[in-house]
């Protein structure tokens, strides 16, 4: 495994990348709830199924695209994009 050092080409954020998926079943086991803000502690969740819709900047939502302008939706293209943009930190 190699560490990603993502810098958003659009906003310059270092917050990281996120994978956006569709058609996912998510389940959460929780022990805590904030009764004032009606928030559940989602630290123990799992997902089943689904497909990758896109990879994007956590901060601004910039969507990664390949050289043809097509949205990147698989990890092979993601790795190629990260390497081409010098965003892999070899440890």
TARAWO-V390896 format. One record per pair of residues at least 6 apart in sequence whose C-alpha atoms are under 8 Angstrom apart, sorted by the first residue. I is the first residue (numbers start at 0). GAP is how many residues later the second one is. Records with the same first field share a line. If there is no record, write none. Layout:
I: GAP  GAP
This chain:
1: 86  87  88  89
2: 85  86  87  88
3: 78  83  84  85
4: 9  11  82  83  84
5: 8  9  10  11  76  81  82
6: 6  7  8  9  80
7: 6  8  49  54
9: 50  52
10: 48  49
12: 44  46
14: 42  43  44
15: 41  42  43
16: 38  39  40  41
17: 37  38  39  40
18: 33  34  35  36  37
19: 32  33  34  35  36
20: 29  30  31  32  33
21: 28  29  30  31
22: 26  27  28
23: 23  24  25  26  27
24: 22  23  24  25
25: 19  20  21  22
26: 18  19  20
27: 14  15  16  17  18
28: 13  15  16
29: 10  11  12  13  14
30: 10
31: 8  9
32: 6  7  8
33: 6
51: 21  22
52: 20
53: 9  10  17  18  19
54: 8  9  17  18
55: 6  7  8
56: 6
62: 8
63: 7  8
64: 6  7
65: 6  11  15
71: 6
81: 6
